[in-house]
Amino acid sequence: MNIRNIGFKNITKGKKSKQVAALYTSMTLGIIIGIGVSILNTRLLGPQQYGDLKFLQSLFIFVVTFLTLGVFVSGSRLLAQRKHRNIKHELIGTLLLFATIVSFALIIALFVFSFFEERIFNNELGGIIRIFSPLLFVFPFQLCLQNIMQGDNRIYVLSVFQIAPRTLYLGGAIAFNYFVPLSLTSALAIQLVMFSVVIIAMIVLFKPKFENLRKNISIVWQENKTYGFQVYIGFLTGVATNQLGGLSIGYFIDNTNVGFFSLALTITMPLAMIPNAVGTTFFKDFANRNSIPEKSTKVTVIFSIFALLVFLLVVKRVVLLLYTKEYIEVIPMVYILSFGCVFHGLGDYINRFLGAHGKGKEIRNNNFAICIVNILGYTILTYALGVIGATITKLIASLTYLCMMYYYYKRYQQKLLNCVTKNR
């Protein structure tokens, strides 16, 4: 299909280019602030407590993924479709109701699990999980709001949402440490409280309506049957098993190495942002188009490769400058993960198009393949090679993700071409 008939503007012009720039800028600022947060945490908490903090974050995200059932991605697609614009605020209200239900389930599940956690991981963190379980609602609401913003093309708001919690945490942690030394519990408390403030503000901003709930729940659930649940199955097998990296390192080695691995992921994350920002910005347009614009793809790939080359040239000096010698073990992991982040970002770019077209089964099947890579890698390779084995697993999983996304996109284009040929 000729993309000239699609009607896309060059991404360097007009509203979309501004949205891409805004989202990418917020992501860049978010990473810079995130690096600032990691510097603060690594220096004030030390390797052991920093590792414990990253372990808990991995655990929370891992569990919440099991409870969403794909409802939030279904709502995002519904909001992106023009035919639902008249009930937008009602759909938002319905999605927030689902987020509330998921939050209660998450709090109960982790509270109960906390009594067994210490026996499994031998890290004495069960009591901390119980203390902070009431604030864990932030994780389901974070996923819900991100999908609402993407589906409704609220890119500028999403840009703020990307950086606000970390910015507030950074300021709060610095102020707290001025009076009392920062610890694992105080760091986690500041993070969850600041996130709660941002989430409540965003809910007020979106002005949800809780009208016609029965009808709107039916609309969302019907969409979930055909699309969202397929993506959810993929999340369980692919995205959720990504969290096995930190959990398996904590099980086979220790939480100090969980911190090293998580820090390497944080440092390399900017490399995935360029294609991710473009794909997220175009999500609503993708829902009403037949192909990805070729020009935007070329620009995205070129900028991603350029960013990778610059990153490889400077990253060692930057890591040694920003972090103490206690974290020098992070550098080999960073080199490996940098390629994986580029692959994953490009996969996300294609994923946004397939998701906008309701290709839940294709996304699910892709995640099945990633699940196999993750389970085998995070068990066999982590056991055999330690944290480097987990790093290699992440690289292989990211490459698998990109290749399969590209395969399913080309297959979709071929089906469209066959339909056009038949109708002639």
N, C-alpha and C positions, 0 to 999 in steps of 0.2 A: 504494500500500500504506500502511495506517495505521501510523504508527510506534508507536502505543500498544500494538500487538501485539508489538513487537520485544522489549520487556522491558528497555530501556536505562534506567538511572537518570539523573537530571539530573547533568551533569558537575560541578555545584557541590557534590555530596554523595558520600560514600562513598569507597571505595578508589580509583576512577578519578580523582576530583578530586584526591586526594593525590598520585597518580602524575603527573598533569598538572602540578600545582604543583611537584613535585620536579624534573621534567624541565625545565619552563620556568625554574625558579630556576637550575638548573645551566647551562642555555643562556644565561641572563642573566649569570650569573657568568662563564661562558666568554667571552661577548662583552666583558664589562668587563675580564677578564684579557687577552683578545685585543687590546683597545684599548691596555691597558698594554704588551703585547708590541710592538705597532706603534709606540707612542710611544718605547719603549726603542730599537727597531731603527732607526726613522727618525732619531732624534737621534744615536745612536752610529755607525750605518753611513753615514748620509748618503744623498741621493737615488740615487746611482749604485749603490752596493753593495746598498741596500735593493731597488732594482729588479732587480738580478741575483738576489737571494734569491727574490723573488716569481716571477721567470721560471723558475728551477729548480724551484720547487714546482709551477708550472703544467705544466711538462714532465713531471715524475714522475707526477702525477695523470693527465695525458693518456695516457701510455703504459700505466699499470696498468689503465686502463679497457678497453683492447683485449685484455687477457689474462685477464680473469675469466670470460668465456663465460657469465655469468649464474648461475653455480653458487651464489654466496652468497645471492642473492635467492630462488633455489629452496629452499635450505636454510632460510631464514627462514620461508617459507610452510609447509614441512613441520613445523617446530617449532611453528608456531602452531596446527596441526590437532590436535584431541584424540586422534585415533586413533594418533598417533605418540608419545604421552607416555611409553610404556614403553621406547622406544629413544632417548630424548632425548640421553643422554650419548654414545651410539654415533654419532648423527647429528652431534653437535658434534665428535667426534673425526674423522669423515669430512670435515667442512668444513675443519677445521684442516689435514688432509692436503692437500686441494686448495689451501689458502692457501700451503702450503710449496712445492708445485709451481709455482704462479703466481709466487712470490717468486724462485725460481731463474730462471724465464724472464725476469722483469723485470730482474734483475741482469745477466744475459747480454746482453739486448737493449740496455740503456742503456750498458753498457760498450763494446759494439761501436759504437753510435751516437755515443759521445763522440769518436771519431776523425774523424767527419764534421761534428759540431755546429758547430765553429768556422768551417768553410767556408760553412755555410748562414746562420748568424746573426751571424758576425763579432764575437763577444763574448768570446772566449778563456776559455770556461767548461768546455771539454772535459776538462781535467786535473782539475778539481774533481769532475766527474761520476765519473770513474774512481776517484778517491780514496774517495768515499763510496758507491760502488755496493754494497759488501757490506752496508751498513746500510739499503738501500732496501726490505728485506723488511717494514719497518714499514707501508708503504702497503697491500699486499694484506691483511695481518693486521688492519689498522684496519678495512677494509671488511668483512672476514669477521666480526670480533667485533661490529661494529655491527649486522649482520644477525642474528647469533645472539641478541643482547640484545633486539632488537625482536621476533623471532619467539617467543622464550621469555618475553616480557613481563617481562624483568629491567630494569625502568625505573629503579629506584634505582641499580643498578650502571651502567646506561647514563649516568645523571646524573653519576656520578663519572668515568666514562670521558671525558665531554665536557670536563671541566675539568682533570683531573690532568696531562696532558702539558704544557699551556700554563703551568700553575702551576709545575711543576718547571722548565720552561724559563726562566720569568721569574726565579725564584730563582737558578738556575744561571748565567744570563747576567749578572745583577747581581753575583754573587760573583766570576765570572771577570773582569768588567770592572774590578773593584776592584784586581786585580793586573796584568792585561794588557788593553790596549784591545781591545774587541770588533771582530772583522772578519767578513767573509763566511764564511770557512772555519770559524772558531770558533763562529759563530752556528749554522751548519748542523750542525756536530758536536754541539753541546749539544742542539739540537732532536731529532736522530735518536737520540742515546743516551738521552735522557729518555723519548722515545716507546717505545724498546725496553724499558726498565724496566717501564713501565706495561703493555705488551702481554704480557710474560712473566708478570707478576703476575696478569693477567686470565685467561690460559690455565690457570694453576695453580688459580685460583678455580673455574673451570667444570668441573674434574675430567673431562676428556674420556676416553672409552674407545675404544680402537682394536681393537675386537672385531667380528667378522662384517663385515669391511671390504668383501669382495666383494659381499655382499648389500646393504649400506648404500650403497655406491657406485652400485649398480644402481638403488636407490630414488631417490637424488638425481639421477642422470643421466636417469632416466625423467621425473621432474618437470621437469628442465631442458629436455627436448625439447618439452614442451607449454607450459611457462610461462617458465622462466628465460631460455632462449635468445631468446625473443621480446623480453623486456625488455632483454637484452644487445644485441640489434640496435638497439633504441631508444637504449640507452646510447651505442653507437658513433656513432649519427647525431645524437643530441640532447645528451646529457650531455657526451660527450667533446668535441664541437665547441664547448661552452661554454668550454673551455680555449683555444680558438682566439683568444679575446679578448686574453689576455696574450701569446700567441705572435705574433699578427698585429701588435700594437702594437710588440713587440720587433723585428719584421721591417721594418715600414714606417716606424717612428719611432725609438725607442730604449728601453732598459730603464728609464730614469728615468720615462718615461710609463707603463711597465708598473707601476712602483711606485705612481704616482698612481692608476691605475685599480684596482689591488688594494686600496689603502687605502680608496678610496671604497666598494668592495664590503664591506670589513670593517666600516666605520662603519654602513652601512645594513642589515647582516645581522640585527640584532635584530628588524626589522620582519617577517621571515619566521618568527620563532620561535613566535609564539602558535599559528597554525594547524598548524605542523609538530609542535609538542609534543603537541597534542590528537590529531592523526592517528597519530603514532607510539605514543602510549599506548593508543589504541583498536584498534591493528592486530590483535592476537590476537582481540579481540571481533568485529571486522569479519569475520574469517574464518568466523565461525559465526552471522552475522546477515545480514539481507536488505536493509537500507538504512541510510543514515547518519541518526543522530538529529537531528531538526529543531531541537530546543532547543540542542543543543551547537553546531550550525552558526550559529544566530543569535548566540549569545554570542561565538563565535569571530570572526565578521565584525564585530560591534560593537566588540569590544576591538581588533581590527586597525585599524579606521578611527580609533578614538580614539588609538591609539599613533602612527599616521601623522601626525595633526594636531599632537600634542605634539612629535613629532620635527621637523616642519617649522618649528615656532616656535623651537626652541632649538638646532638643529644647527649653524648658522653660528657662534654664540658658542662652542659647545663645541669645534668644530674649531679656531678661532682660539686658544682657551685651551690646548688640549692639544698642538697642533703648532706648529712654527715657521712663519714667513711663507713659507718655501721650499715649503710644501705648500698654499698658498692656491688653487692651480689645482684642488684636489680638490673644492671647494665646489660649483661648477656640476654636476659629475658626481654628487655626493651627492643633489642635489635630484631629478635625473632617476631615479637608481637607487632612490630611496626608494619610488616608486610600483611599480617593477618588483619589488622585494622583497615587497611586500604581495601582488601578483598571484601571484608564485611560491609564497609560503607557502600561499595558499588552494588553489593547484593541487596542492601536496604533500598537503594535507588530503584531497582527493578521490582523489588517486593511491593513498594508503594503503588506501582501501576497495577500489578496483579491483584493486590488487595482491593484497590478501588473498583476493579471489575468483578469482584466477588469470587476470585479463584481460590477459595478456601482449601479445596482438596489438593491443589497443586502446592500451596504453601505448607499444608499438613504433610504431604509426601516428602517435601524437601526437609522438613524438620525430622522426619523419621530417619533419614540418612544421617543428619547431624547428630541425632540421638545415639546412633550406633557408634559413630566416631567418638562422641563424648564419653560414653560408658566404657568403651574399650580403652580409650586413651587415658581417661582420668583414673582408671583402675590399674591397667597393666603398665602403662608408661610412667605414671606417677609412682607406682610401687617400685619399678625397675630403675628409673632415672631421677626420681625425686621431682623437685619443682620444675626442672628443665623439661621433664616428661610432660607435665601439665601444660607448659608453654608451647611445646610442639603440638600437643593435642589441639590447643586453641587455634594455631595456624592452620592445621589440616581441616578443622571444622569450618573455619572462615572461607577457605578456598572451596570446599565442598558446597557451601551455601551459595557462593557467587556462581559457580558452574551450573548448579541446578536451577537457580533463578533465571539465568540466561537461557537455559534449555527450555524451560516452561514458557518463557516469553516468546521465543522463536516458534514454539509449537502453537501458541495462541495466534500469532501472526499468520502462520500457515493455514490455520482453520479459517480465519477471516478471508484470506486470499482464495481459498477453495469455495467459500460461500459466494464471493463476488463472481468467480468464474462460472459457477452453476447458474447464477441468476442472469447471466448474459444470454 
